[in-house]
Amino acid sequence: MNALIVILGAGLGGGVRHGVNLAVARLAPQLDFPLATLIINVLGSFLMGVLAEAFVMRGAGGHPLKLFLTTGMLGGFTTFSTFSLDAVTLYDRGEVAAAGFYVLASVVAALLGLIAGLALARTLLGGGVS
């Protein structure tokens, strides 16, 4: 049953990722930068922080909703393998500065997103530092 929960979540997360890709392409069709992947990874990290605090750090590690949301939806939504391909593609095109910026911005912003998610969940749930 847990496998089905994860599969359903991953399918939904992948659909949401596709929607973000389409939205960014519509809003910035001329942009030759993997902005959608950057947004997805930062938002996914933020949401993982919220969920980690809400579930894992509160003793609900094996809860089916945790599997659905983290392993399933966020696993299907975030795109770190795509991030890696985008970074190398920028580098291969000779856009070394853009590739370096993209890697640095992705990693730093994703970490900050996770920290912000943890802080938000701790504030809303009334918890302290774990």
N, CA, C and O atoms as a Tinker XYZ file with bonds, in Angstrom:
   520  protein
     1  N      0.810000   -1.197000    0.000000    73     2
     2  CA     0.000000    0.000000    0.000000    64     1     3
     3  C      0.860000    1.271000    0.000000    63     2     4     5
     4  O      0.525000    2.246000   -0.673000    81     3
     5  N      1.967000    1.261000    0.754000    73     3     6
     6  CA     2.840000    2.436000    0.793000    64     5     7
     7  C      3.391000    2.762000   -0.585000    63     6     8     9
     8  O      3.525000    3.935000   -0.934000    81     7
     9  N      3.712000    1.745000   -1.372000    73     7    10
    10  CA     4.231000    1.991000   -2.719000    64     9    11
    11  C      3.200000    2.726000   -3.565000    63    10    12    13
    12  O      3.558000    3.627000   -4.324000    81    11
    13  N      1.946000    2.363000   -3.451000    73    11    14
    14  CA     0.899000    3.038000   -4.215000    64    13    15
    15  C      0.738000    4.490000   -3.778000    63    14    16    17
    16  O      0.485000    5.372000   -4.599000    81    15
    17  N      0.887000    4.726000   -2.485000    73    15    18
    18  CA     0.809000    6.089000   -1.956000    64    17    19
    19  C      1.920000    6.948000   -2.561000    63    18    20    21
    20  O      1.684000    8.083000   -2.975000    81    19
    21  N      3.135000    6.394000   -2.605000    73    19    22
    22  CA     4.278000    7.125000   -3.163000    64    21    23
    23  C      4.092000    7.340000   -4.663000    63    22    24    25
    24  O      4.360000    8.431000   -5.167000    81    23
    25  N      3.642000    6.324000   -5.372000    73    23    26
    26  CA     3.447000    6.440000   -6.824000    64    25    27
    27  C      2.415000    7.510000   -7.150000    63    26    28    29
    28  O      2.621000    8.312000   -8.061000    81    27
    29  N      1.317000    7.531000   -6.419000    73    27    30
    30  CA     0.295000    8.545000   -6.646000    64    29    31
    31  C      0.860000    9.944000   -6.386000    63    30    32    33
    32  O      0.654000   10.860000   -7.182000    81    31
    33  N      1.565000   10.100000   -5.280000    73    31    34
    34  CA     2.165000   11.395000   -4.963000    64    33    35
    35  C      3.173000   11.835000   -6.008000    63    34    36    37
    36  O      3.207000   13.007000   -6.384000    81    35
    37  N      3.997000   10.902000   -6.483000    73    35    38
    38  CA     5.014000   11.236000   -7.482000    64    37    39
    39  C      4.369000   11.678000   -8.790000    63    38    40    41
    40  O      4.846000   12.604000   -9.445000    81    39
    41  N      3.291000   11.014000   -9.161000    73    39    42
    42  CA     2.587000   11.419000  -10.377000    64    41    43
    43  C      2.023000   12.819000  -10.265000    63    42    44    45
    44  O      2.135000   13.616000  -11.196000    81    43
    45  N      1.421000   13.118000   -9.136000    73    43    46
    46  CA     0.882000   14.459000   -8.919000    64    45    47
    47  C      1.997000   15.508000   -8.863000    63    46    48    49
    48  O      1.867000   16.592000   -9.430000    81    47
    49  N      3.085000   15.175000   -8.179000    73    47    50
    50  CA     4.218000   16.101000   -8.096000    64    49    51
    51  C      4.817000   16.380000   -9.465000    63    50    52    53
    52  O      5.179000   17.517000   -9.769000    81    51
    53  N      4.922000   15.346000  -10.292000    73    51    54
    54  CA     5.428000   15.532000  -11.653000    64    53    55
    55  C      4.502000   16.414000  -12.479000    63    54    56    57
    56  O      4.957000   17.222000  -13.289000    81    55
    57  N      3.200000   16.253000  -12.268000    73    55    58
    58  CA     2.241000   17.112000  -12.961000    64    57    59
    59  C      2.375000   18.565000  -12.553000    63    58    60    61
    60  O      2.292000   19.459000  -13.396000    81    59
    61  N      2.582000   18.809000  -11.272000    73    59    62
    62  CA     2.780000   20.178000  -10.786000    64    61    63
    63  C      4.079000   20.750000  -11.360000    63    62    64    65
    64  O      4.125000   21.913000  -11.762000    81    63
    65  N      5.121000   19.937000  -11.394000    73    63    66
    66  CA     6.398000   20.386000  -11.978000    64    65    67
    67  C      6.186000   20.803000  -13.429000    63    66    68    69
    68  O      6.691000   21.840000  -13.860000    81    67
    69  N      5.445000   20.002000  -14.180000    73    67    70
    70  CA     5.163000   20.328000  -15.573000    64    69    71
    71  C      4.418000   21.657000  -15.673000    63    70    72    73
    72  O      4.697000   22.467000  -16.557000    81    71
    73  N      3.474000   21.875000  -14.768000    73    71    74
    74  CA     2.743000   23.141000  -14.753000    64    73    75
    75  C      3.646000   24.333000  -14.502000    63    74    76    77
    76  O      3.485000   25.377000  -15.134000    81    75
    77  N      4.595000   24.191000  -13.586000    73    75    78
    78  CA     5.554000   25.282000  -13.325000    64    77    79
    79  C      6.404000   25.532000  -14.564000    63    78    80    81
    80  O      6.641000   26.682000  -14.933000    81    79
    81  N      6.863000   24.464000  -15.206000    73    79    82
    82  CA     7.653000   24.623000  -16.438000    64    81    83
    83  C      6.867000   25.394000  -17.495000    63    82    84    85
    84  O      7.410000   26.293000  -18.139000    81    83
    85  N      5.597000   25.051000  -17.677000    73    83    86
    86  CA     4.761000   25.731000  -18.668000    64    85    87
    87  C      4.543000   27.194000  -18.291000    63    86    88    89
    88  O      4.602000   28.074000  -19.150000    81    87
    89  N      4.292000   27.453000  -17.014000    73    87    90
    90  CA     4.047000   28.826000  -16.560000    64    89    91
    91  C      5.265000   29.705000  -16.779000    63    90    92    93
    92  O      5.134000   30.833000  -17.254000    81    91
    93  N      6.450000   29.206000  -16.441000    73    91    94
    94  CA     7.667000   29.995000  -16.632000    64    93    95
    95  C      7.925000   30.219000  -18.119000    63    94    96    97
    96  O      8.338000   31.308000  -18.518000    81    95
    97  N      7.687000   29.206000  -18.935000    73    95    98
    98  CA     7.881000   29.357000  -20.381000    64    97    99
    99  C      6.931000   30.407000  -20.954000    63    98   100   101
   100  O      7.305000   31.143000  -21.866000    81    99
   101  N      5.711000   30.483000  -20.430000    73    99   102
   102  CA     4.740000   31.491000  -20.896000    64   101   103
   103  C      5.119000   32.889000  -20.415000    63   102   104   105
   104  O      4.987000   33.865000  -21.153000    81   103
   105  N      5.593000   32.978000  -19.165000    73   103   106
   106  CA     5.910000   34.282000  -18.588000    64   105   107
   107  C      7.222000   34.864000  -19.109000    63   106   108   109
   108  O      7.384000   36.083000  -19.178000    81   107
   109  N      8.148000   33.996000  -19.471000    73   107   110
   110  CA     9.467000   34.454000  -19.938000    64   109   111
   111  C      9.929000   33.594000  -21.113000    63   110   112   113
   112  O     10.907000   32.857000  -20.992000    81   111
   113  N      9.228000   33.683000  -22.254000    73   111   114
   114  CA     9.557000   32.791000  -23.373000    64   113   115
   115  C     10.943000   33.035000  -23.970000    63   114   116   117
   116  O     11.523000   32.128000  -24.567000    81   115
   117  N     11.474000   34.229000  -23.819000    73   115   118
   118  CA    12.771000   34.558000  -24.382000    64   117   119
   119  C     13.938000   34.180000  -23.466000    63   118   120   121
   120  O     15.095000   34.233000  -23.886000    81   119
   121  N     13.648000   33.802000  -22.232000    73   119   122
   122  CA    14.693000   33.514000  -21.249000    64   121   123
   123  C     15.411000   32.213000  -21.598000    63   122   124   125
   124  O     14.779000   31.166000  -21.733000    81   123
   125  N     16.713000   32.285000  -21.740000    73   123   126
   126  CA    17.518000   31.099000  -22.048000    64   125   127
   127  C     18.295000   30.693000  -20.792000    63   126   128   129
   128  O     19.523000   30.603000  -20.796000    81   127
   129  N     17.538000   30.454000  -19.724000    73   127   130
   130  CA    18.098000   30.109000  -18.412000    64   129   131
   131  C     17.105000   29.164000  -17.744000    63   130   132   133
   132  O     15.896000   29.363000  -17.866000    81   131
   133  N     17.589000   28.138000  -17.040000    73   131   134
   134  CA    16.683000   27.147000  -16.425000    64   133   135
   135  C     15.984000   27.671000  -15.158000    63   134   136   137
   136  O     16.127000   27.097000  -14.079000    81   135
   137  N     15.234000   28.760000  -15.306000    73   135   138
   138  CA    14.557000   29.395000  -14.172000    64   137   139
   139  C     13.514000   28.480000  -13.547000    63   138   140   141
   140  O     13.386000   28.444000  -12.323000    81   139
   141  N     12.774000   27.746000  -14.353000    73   139   142
   142  CA    11.736000   26.864000  -13.802000    64   141   143
   143  C     12.355000   25.822000  -12.876000    63   142   144   145
   144  O     11.818000   25.552000  -11.801000    81   143
   145  N     13.468000   25.241000  -13.278000    73   143   146
   146  CA    14.133000   24.239000  -12.433000    64   145   147
   147  C     14.619000   24.870000  -11.135000    63   146   148   149
   148  O     14.505000   24.267000  -10.068000    81   147
   149  N     15.154000   26.071000  -11.222000    73   147   150
   150  CA    15.600000   26.780000  -10.018000    64   149   151
   151  C     14.426000   27.025000   -9.079000    63   150   152   153
   152  O     14.530000   26.774000   -7.879000    81   151
   153  N     13.322000   27.508000   -9.611000    73   151   154
   154  CA    12.128000   27.758000   -8.797000    64   153   155
   155  C     11.633000   26.470000   -8.156000    63   154   156   157
   156  O     11.313000   26.445000   -6.967000    81   155
   157  N     11.572000   25.410000   -8.936000    73   155   158
   158  CA    11.081000   24.121000   -8.444000    64   157   159
   159  C     11.958000   23.597000   -7.311000    63   158   160   161
   160  O     11.442000   23.128000   -6.297000    81   159
   161  N     13.271000   23.671000   -7.473000    73   159   162
   162  CA    14.166000   23.157000   -6.434000    64   161   163
   163  C     14.097000   23.979000   -5.157000    63   162   164   165
   164  O     14.141000   23.419000   -4.062000    81   163
   165  N     13.991000   25.297000   -5.277000    73   163   166
   166  CA    13.907000   26.145000   -4.080000    64   165   167
   167  C     12.558000   25.924000   -3.386000    63   166   168   169
   168  O     12.512000   25.743000   -2.170000    81   167
   169  N     11.473000   25.937000   -4.146000    73   167   170
   170  CA    10.159000   25.714000   -3.558000    64   169   171
   171  C     10.065000   24.309000   -2.948000    63   170   172   173
   172  O      9.511000   24.131000   -1.863000    81   171
   173  N     10.607000   23.326000   -3.650000    73   171   174
   174  CA    10.599000   21.959000   -3.119000    64   173   175
   175  C     11.379000   21.848000   -1.823000    63   174   176   177
   176  O     10.955000   21.143000   -0.907000    81   175
   177  N     12.499000   22.524000   -1.731000    73   175   178
   178  CA    13.289000   22.503000   -0.503000    64   177   179
   179  C     12.546000   23.191000    0.631000    63   178   180   181
   180  O     12.560000   22.714000    1.766000    81   179
   181  N     11.896000   24.314000    0.328000    73   179   182
   182  CA    11.094000   25.010000    1.338000    64   181   183
   183  C      9.988000   24.089000    1.868000    63   182   184   185
   184  O      9.805000   23.952000    3.077000    81   183
   185  N      9.266000   23.471000    0.953000    73   183   186
   186  CA     8.184000   22.577000    1.361000    64   185   187
   187  C      8.702000   21.373000    2.134000    63   186   188   189
   188  O      8.051000   20.908000    3.070000    81   187
   189  N      9.873000   20.865000    1.748000    73   187   190
   190  CA    10.463000   19.752000    2.489000    64   189   191
   191  C     10.779000   20.177000    3.917000    63   190   192   193
   192  O     10.611000   19.389000    4.847000    81   191
   193  N     11.234000   21.409000    4.099000    73   191   194
   194  CA    11.487000   21.913000    5.450000    64   193   195
   195  C     10.223000   21.964000    6.280000    63   194   196   197
   196  O     10.215000   21.555000    7.441000    81   195
   197  N      9.157000   22.466000    5.684000    73   195   198
   198  CA     7.875000   22.515000    6.389000    64   197   199
   199  C      7.429000   21.112000    6.768000    63   198   200   201
   200  O      7.044000   20.865000    7.911000    81   199
   201  N      7.480000   20.197000    5.812000    73   199   202
   202  CA     7.009000   18.836000    6.064000    64   201   203
   203  C      7.910000   18.073000    7.015000    63   202   204   205
   204  O      7.424000   17.282000    7.824000    81   203
   205  N      9.217000   18.296000    6.933000    73   203   206
   206  CA    10.133000   17.620000    7.850000    64   205   207
   207  C      9.813000   17.994000    9.284000    63   206   208   209
   208  O      9.792000   17.145000   10.175000    81   207
   209  N      9.563000   19.275000    9.492000    73   207   210
   210  CA     9.220000   19.722000   10.846000    64   209   211
   211  C      7.865000   19.173000   11.263000    63   210   212   213
   212  O      7.694000   18.717000   12.393000    81   211
   213  N      6.916000   19.217000   10.361000    73   211   214
   214  CA     5.558000   18.801000   10.693000    64   213   215
   215  C      5.444000   17.296000   10.934000    63   214   216   217
   216  O      4.669000   16.880000   11.796000    81   215
   217  N      6.179000   16.482000   10.212000    73   215   218
   218  CA     6.048000   15.032000   10.314000    64   217   219
   219  C      7.229000   14.367000   11.017000    63   218   220   221
   220  O      7.092000   13.837000   12.119000    81   219
   221  N      8.377000   14.403000   10.369000    73   219   222
   222  CA     9.534000   13.642000   10.846000    64   221   223
   223  C      9.978000   14.104000   12.220000    63   222   224   225
   224  O     10.196000   13.280000   13.108000    81   223
   225  N     10.114000   15.407000   12.408000    73   223   226
   226  CA    10.609000   15.918000   13.676000    64   225   227
   227  C      9.552000   15.885000   14.769000    63   226   228   229
   228  O      9.853000   16.186000   15.924000    81   227
   229  N      8.345000   15.533000   14.434000    73   227   230
   230  CA     7.267000   15.412000   15.415000    64   229   231
   231  C      6.922000   13.951000   15.691000    63   230   232   233
   232  O      5.913000   13.662000   16.334000    81   231
   233  N      7.747000   13.037000   15.213000    73   231   234
   234  CA     7.553000   11.623000   15.511000    64   233   235
   235  C      6.562000   10.904000   14.615000    63   234   236   237
   236  O      6.078000    9.830000   14.972000    81   235
   237  N      6.249000   11.475000   13.455000    73   235   238
   238  CA     5.307000   10.825000   12.536000    64   237   239
   239  C      6.032000   10.363000   11.274000    63   238   240   241
   240  O      5.502000   10.483000   10.170000    81   239
   241  N      7.242000    9.835000   11.440000    73   239   242
   242  CA     8.088000    9.461000   10.309000    64   241   243
   243  C      7.494000    8.455000    9.358000    63   242   244   245
   244  O      7.755000    8.540000    8.158000    81   243
   245  N      6.707000    7.504000    9.828000    73   243   246
   246  CA     6.156000    6.483000    8.955000    64   245   247
   247  C      4.722000    6.745000    8.541000    63   246   248   249
   248  O      4.078000    5.860000    7.977000    81   247
   249  N      4.213000    7.916000    8.801000    73   247   250
   250  CA     2.828000    8.258000    8.504000    64   249   251
   251  C      2.593000    8.207000    6.984000    63   250   252   253
   252  O      3.422000    8.708000    6.224000    81   251
   253  N      1.489000    7.617000    6.535000    73   251   254
   254  CA     1.223000    7.531000    5.093000    64   253   255
   255  C      1.168000    8.901000    4.403000    63   254   256   257
   256  O      1.590000    9.021000    3.253000    81   255
   257  N      0.659000    9.926000    5.080000    73   255   258
   258  CA     0.623000   11.251000    4.477000    64   257   259
   259  C      2.029000   11.789000    4.265000    63   258   260   261
   260  O      2.289000   12.479000    3.279000    81   259
   261  N      2.938000   11.477000    5.184000    73   259   262
   262  CA     4.341000   11.876000    5.023000    64   261   263
   263  C      4.929000   11.225000    3.783000    63   262   264   265
   264  O      5.614000   11.891000    3.007000    81   263
   265  N      4.678000    9.938000    3.581000    73   263   266
   266  CA     5.155000    9.251000    2.373000    64   265   267
   267  C      4.582000    9.890000    1.114000    63   266   268   269
   268  O      5.304000   10.124000    0.145000    81   267
   269  N      3.297000   10.168000    1.133000    73   267   270
   270  CA     2.631000   10.765000   -0.022000    64   269   271
   271  C      3.242000   12.116000   -0.370000    63   270   272   273
   272  O      3.540000   12.391000   -1.533000    81   271
   273  N      3.427000   12.963000    0.649000    73   271   274
   274  CA     3.884000   14.331000    0.405000    64   273   275
   275  C      5.384000   14.442000    0.158000    63   274   276   277
   276  O      5.800000   15.162000   -0.750000    81   275
   277  N      6.204000   13.747000    0.942000    73   275   278
   278  CA     7.654000   13.919000    0.812000    64   277   279
   279  C      8.245000   13.014000   -0.267000    63   278   280   281
   280  O      8.744000   13.503000   -1.281000    81   279
   281  N      8.193000   11.730000   -0.063000    73   279   282
   282  CA     8.776000   10.804000   -1.031000    64   281   283
   283  C      8.010000   10.849000   -2.347000    63   282   284   285
   284  O      8.606000   10.786000   -3.422000    81   283
   285  N      6.681000   10.958000   -2.257000    73   283   286
   286  CA     5.854000   10.976000   -3.453000    64   285   287
   287  C      5.840000   12.318000   -4.151000    63   286   288   289
   288  O      6.533000   12.509000   -5.150000    81   287
   289  N      5.051000   13.255000   -3.629000    73   287   290
   290  CA     4.864000   14.534000   -4.327000    64   289   291
   291  C      6.153000   15.326000   -4.510000    63   290   292   293
   292  O      6.455000   15.770000   -5.617000    81   291
   293  N      6.916000   15.506000   -3.430000    73   291   294
   294  CA     8.144000   16.293000   -3.584000    64   293   295
   295  C      9.196000   15.542000   -4.388000    63   294   296   297
   296  O     10.001000   16.156000   -5.087000    81   295
   297  N      9.192000   14.210000   -4.291000    73   295   298
   298  CA    10.103000   13.418000   -5.126000    64   297   299
   299  C      9.783000   13.566000   -6.604000    63   298   300   301
   300  O     10.684000   13.616000   -7.441000    81   299
   301  N      8.488000   13.637000   -6.923000    73   299   302
   302  CA     8.081000   13.842000   -8.306000    64   301   303
   303  C      8.196000   15.288000   -8.752000    63   302   304   305
   304  O      8.328000   15.563000   -9.945000    81   303
   305  N      8.147000   16.210000   -7.807000    73   303   306
   306  CA     8.160000   17.639000   -8.119000    64   305   307
   307  C      9.571000   18.188000   -8.296000    63   306   308   309
   308  O      9.835000   18.892000   -9.271000    81   307
   309  N     10.468000   17.888000   -7.391000    73   307   310
   310  CA    11.805000   18.472000   -7.459000    64   309   311
   311  C     12.612000   17.816000   -8.571000    63   310   312   313
   312  O     12.324000   16.699000   -9.001000    81   311
   313  N     13.599000   18.520000   -9.007000    73   311   314
   314  CA    14.267000   18.128000  -10.248000    64   313   315
   315  C     15.784000   18.238000  -10.150000    63   314   316   317
   316  O     16.419000   18.855000  -11.005000    81   315
   317  N     16.354000   17.656000   -9.134000    73   315   318
   318  CA    17.789000   17.847000   -8.992000    64   317   319
   319  C     18.586000   17.186000  -10.104000    63   318   320   321
   320  O     19.667000   17.660000  -10.452000    81   319
   321  N     18.074000   16.107000  -10.663000    73   319   322
   322  CA    18.780000   15.512000  -11.802000    64   321   323
   323  C     18.685000   16.451000  -13.010000    63   322   324   325
   324  O     19.638000   16.563000  -13.781000    81   323
   325  N     17.563000   17.112000  -13.174000    73   323   326
   326  CA    17.429000   18.096000  -14.247000    64   325   327
   327  C     18.335000   19.291000  -13.970000    63   326   328   329
   328  O     18.927000   19.852000  -14.892000    81   327
   329  N     18.442000   19.674000  -12.718000    73   327   330
   330  CA    19.358000   20.747000  -12.325000    64   329   331
   331  C     20.773000   20.432000  -12.796000    63   330   332   333
   332  O     21.448000   21.286000  -13.369000    81   331
   333  N     21.215000   19.206000  -12.551000    73   331   334
   334  CA    22.568000   18.812000  -12.946000    64   333   335
   335  C     22.748000   18.907000  -14.454000    63   334   336   337
   336  O     23.764000   19.412000  -14.932000    81   335
   337  N     21.759000   18.418000  -15.207000    73   335   338
   338  CA    21.826000   18.483000  -16.658000    64   337   339
   339  C     21.836000   19.933000  -17.141000    63   338   340   341
   340  O     22.601000   20.281000  -18.040000    81   339
   341  N     20.996000   20.772000  -16.554000    73   339   342
   342  CA    20.959000   22.182000  -16.953000    64   341   343
   343  C     22.295000   22.876000  -16.692000    63   342   344   345
   344  O     22.759000   23.661000  -17.519000    81   343
   345  N     22.903000   22.593000  -15.562000    73   343   346
   346  CA    24.194000   23.212000  -15.226000    64   345   347
   347  C     25.264000   22.802000  -16.236000    63   346   348   349
   348  O     26.028000   23.641000  -16.713000    81   347
   349  N     25.316000   21.532000  -16.555000    73   347   350
   350  CA    26.320000   21.046000  -17.518000    64   349   351
   351  C     26.025000   21.583000  -18.919000    63   350   352   353
   352  O     26.948000   21.891000  -19.673000    81   351
   353  N     24.745000   21.696000  -19.269000    73   351   354
   354  CA    24.381000   22.243000  -20.582000    64   353   355
   355  C     24.839000   23.689000  -20.706000    63   354   356   357
   356  O     25.398000   24.074000  -21.732000    81   355
   357  N     24.609000   24.493000  -19.673000    73   355   358
   358  CA    25.103000   25.871000  -19.692000    64   357   359
   359  C     26.621000   25.894000  -19.858000    63   358   360   361
   360  O     27.152000   26.676000  -20.647000    81   359
   361  N     27.305000   25.051000  -19.125000    73   359   362
   362  CA    28.770000   24.974000  -19.209000    64   361   363
   363  C     29.216000   24.557000  -20.611000    63   362   364   365
   364  O     30.129000   25.156000  -21.181000    81   363
   365  N     28.571000   23.531000  -21.162000    73   363   366
   366  CA    28.930000   23.034000  -22.496000    64   365   367
   367  C     28.696000   24.082000  -23.575000    63   366   368   369
   368  O     29.384000   24.083000  -24.596000    81   367
   369  N     27.730000   24.975000  -23.361000    73   367   370
   370  CA    27.464000   26.047000  -24.321000    64   369   371
   371  C     28.462000   27.195000  -24.161000    63   370   372   373
   372  O     28.388000   28.197000  -24.872000    81   371
   373  N     29.389000   27.037000  -23.227000    73   371   374
   374  CA    30.389000   28.073000  -23.003000    64   373   375
   375  C     29.926000   29.168000  -22.063000    63   374   376   377
   376  O     30.610000   30.180000  -21.910000    81   375
   377  N     28.772000   28.983000  -21.431000    73   375   378
   378  CA    28.231000   29.973000  -20.511000    64   377   379
   379  C     28.662000   29.623000  -19.085000    63   378   380   381
   380  O     27.848000   29.286000  -18.226000    81   379
   381  N     29.972000   29.716000  -18.874000    73   379   382
   382  CA    30.560000   29.294000  -17.605000    64   381   383
   383  C     30.054000   30.138000  -16.444000    63   382   384   385
   384  O     29.739000   29.605000  -15.380000    81   383
   385  N     29.975000   31.440000  -16.639000    73   383   386
   386  CA    29.487000   32.310000  -15.557000    64   385   387
   387  C     28.033000   31.986000  -15.223000    63   386   388   389
   388  O     27.671000   31.917000  -14.049000    81   387
   389  N     27.204000   31.788000  -16.233000    73   387   390
   390  CA    25.797000   31.446000  -15.991000    64   389   391
   391  C     25.695000   30.098000  -15.293000    63   390   392   393
   392  O     24.873000   29.927000  -14.392000    81   391
   393  N     26.519000   29.140000  -15.698000    73   391   394
   394  CA    26.505000   27.824000  -15.052000    64   393   395
   395  C     26.910000   27.944000  -13.587000    63   394   396   397
   396  O     26.269000   27.356000  -12.716000    81   395
   397  N     27.962000   28.699000  -13.312000    73   395   398
   398  CA    28.409000   28.890000  -11.932000    64   397   399
   399  C     27.355000   29.588000  -11.092000    63   398   400   401
   400  O     27.094000   29.192000   -9.956000    81   399
   401  N     26.748000   30.631000  -11.653000    73   399   402
   402  CA    25.688000   31.336000  -10.936000    64   401   403
   403  C     24.522000   30.400000  -10.658000    63   402   404   405
   404  O     23.980000   30.386000   -9.553000    81   403
   405  N     24.142000   29.629000  -11.648000    73   403   406
   406  CA    23.002000   28.718000  -11.521000    64   405   407
   407  C     23.240000   27.686000  -10.424000    63   406   408   409
   408  O     22.349000   27.422000   -9.616000    81   407
   409  N     24.429000   27.105000  -10.391000    73   407   410
   410  CA    24.758000   26.114000   -9.354000    64   409   411
   411  C     24.745000   26.769000   -7.981000    63   410   412   413
   412  O     24.128000   26.254000   -7.048000    81   411
   413  N     25.414000   27.884000   -7.860000    73   411   414
   414  CA    25.486000   28.572000   -6.571000    64   413   415
   415  C     24.099000   29.035000   -6.108000    63   414   416   417
   416  O     23.723000   28.825000   -4.955000    81   415
   417  N     23.352000   29.658000   -7.004000    73   415   418
   418  CA    22.015000   30.136000   -6.640000    64   417   419
   419  C     21.100000   28.981000   -6.265000    63   418   420   421
   420  O     20.327000   29.086000   -5.313000    81   419
   421  N     21.179000   27.881000   -7.002000    73   419   422
   422  CA    20.323000   26.733000   -6.712000    64   421   423
   423  C     20.614000   26.155000   -5.337000    63   422   424   425
   424  O     19.697000   25.909000   -4.553000    81   423
   425  N     21.888000   25.941000   -5.046000    73   423   426
   426  CA    22.257000   25.319000   -3.776000    64   425   427
   427  C     21.962000   26.249000   -2.602000    63   426   428   429
   428  O     21.345000   25.834000   -1.621000    81   427
   429  N     22.398000   27.498000   -2.697000    73   427   430
   430  CA    22.198000   28.436000   -1.589000    64   429   431
   431  C     20.710000   28.703000   -1.373000    63   430   432   433
   432  O     20.234000   28.651000   -0.240000    81   431
   433  N     19.974000   28.987000   -2.441000    73   431   434
   434  CA    18.556000   29.296000   -2.293000    64   433   435
   435  C     17.765000   28.079000   -1.809000    63   434   436   437
   436  O     16.824000   28.231000   -1.030000    81   435
   437  N     18.131000   26.876000   -2.258000    73   435   438
   438  CA    17.443000   25.678000   -1.786000    64   437   439
   439  C     17.687000   25.463000   -0.290000    63   438   440   441
   440  O     16.765000   25.111000    0.446000    81   439
   441  N     18.915000   25.673000    0.152000    73   439   442
   442  CA    19.201000   25.550000    1.584000    64   441   443
   443  C     18.448000   26.605000    2.382000    63   442   444   445
   444  O     17.893000   26.307000    3.440000    81   443
   445  N     18.426000   27.826000    1.884000    73   443   446
   446  CA    17.675000   28.885000    2.563000    64   445   447
   447  C     16.174000   28.578000    2.556000    63   446   448   449
   448  O     15.470000   28.874000    3.522000    81   447
   449  N     15.690000   27.985000    1.462000    73   447   450
   450  CA    14.290000   27.580000    1.403000    64   449   451
   451  C     13.956000   26.539000    2.454000    63   450   452   453
   452  O     12.908000   26.612000    3.096000    81   451
   453  N     14.846000   25.569000    2.631000    73   451   454
   454  CA    14.635000   24.541000    3.645000    64   453   455
   455  C     14.625000   25.160000    5.046000    63   454   456   457
   456  O     13.766000   24.834000    5.865000    81   455
   457  N     15.573000   26.044000    5.316000    73   455   458
   458  CA    15.642000   26.704000    6.620000    64   457   459
   459  C     14.388000   27.542000    6.865000    63   458   460   461
   460  O     13.847000   27.547000    7.971000    81   459
   461  N     13.928000   28.248000    5.834000    73   459   462
   462  CA    12.712000   29.050000    5.978000    64   461   463
   463  C     11.497000   28.157000    6.226000    63   462   464   465
   464  O     10.626000   28.497000    7.028000    81   463
   465  N     11.440000   27.027000    5.544000    73   463   466
   466  CA    10.341000   26.091000    5.761000    64   465   467
   467  C     10.330000   25.532000    7.166000    63   466   468   469
   468  O      9.273000   25.423000    7.788000    81   467
   469  N     11.503000   25.177000    7.670000    73   467   470
   470  CA    11.601000   24.699000    9.049000    64   469   471
   471  C     11.133000   25.775000   10.029000    63   470   472   473
   472  O     10.383000   25.499000   10.965000    81   471
   473  N     11.593000   27.010000    9.794000    73   471   474
   474  CA    11.231000   28.103000   10.700000    64   473   475
   475  C      9.723000   28.369000   10.667000    63   474   476   477
   476  O      9.101000   28.578000   11.709000    81   475
   477  N      9.146000   28.358000    9.473000    73   475   478
   478  CA     7.709000   28.584000    9.362000    64   477   479
   479  C      6.924000   27.500000   10.087000    63   478   480   481
   480  O      5.995000   27.795000   10.838000    81   479
   481  N      7.301000   26.244000    9.861000    73   479   482
   482  CA     6.591000   25.144000   10.516000    64   481   483
   483  C      6.764000   25.205000   12.027000    63   482   484   485
   484  O      5.819000   24.940000   12.769000    81   483
   485  N      7.955000   25.548000   12.486000    73   483   486
   486  CA     8.187000   25.651000   13.935000    64   485   487
   487  C      7.349000   26.772000   14.534000    63   486   488   489
   488  O      6.819000   26.634000   15.637000    81   487
   489  N      7.228000   27.875000   13.813000    73   487   490
   490  CA     6.415000   28.988000   14.298000    64   489   491
   491  C      4.938000   28.610000   14.334000    63   490   492   493
   492  O      4.258000   28.845000   15.333000    81   491
   493  N      4.451000   28.032000   13.257000    73   491   494
   494  CA     3.035000   27.659000   13.188000    64   493   495
   495  C      2.673000   26.543000   14.137000    63   494   496   497
   496  O      1.557000   26.498000   14.654000    81   495
   497  N      3.621000   25.631000   14.372000    73   495   498
   498  CA     3.342000   24.489000   15.245000    64   497   499
   499  C      3.761000   24.755000   16.681000    63   498   500   501
   500  O      3.538000   23.918000   17.557000    81   499
   501  N      4.360000   25.898000   16.931000    73   499   502
   502  CA     4.740000   26.252000   18.286000    64   501   503
   503  C      5.936000   25.490000   18.821000    63   502   504   505
   504  O      6.128000   25.423000   20.035000    81   503
   505  N      6.740000   24.919000   17.948000    73   503   506
   506  CA     7.914000   24.157000   18.387000    64   505   507
   507  C      9.143000   25.010000   18.440000    63   506   508   509
   508  O      9.193000   26.097000   17.864000    81   507
   509  N     10.131000   24.512000   19.135000    73   507   510
   510  CA    11.417000   25.178000   19.196000    64   509   511
   511  C     12.405000   24.510000   18.279000    63   510   512   513
   512  O     12.025000   23.709000   17.425000    81   511
   513  N     13.651000   24.824000   18.444000    73   511   514
   514  CA    14.711000   24.219000   17.653000    64   513   515
   515  C     14.833000   22.755000   18.061000    63   514   516   517
   516  O     14.883000   22.433000   19.249000    81   515
   517  N     14.879000   21.877000   17.070000    73   515   518
   518  CA    14.987000   20.431000   17.369000    64   517   519
   519  C     16.417000   20.005000   17.481000    63   518   520
   520  O     16.694000   18.832000   17.727000    81   519
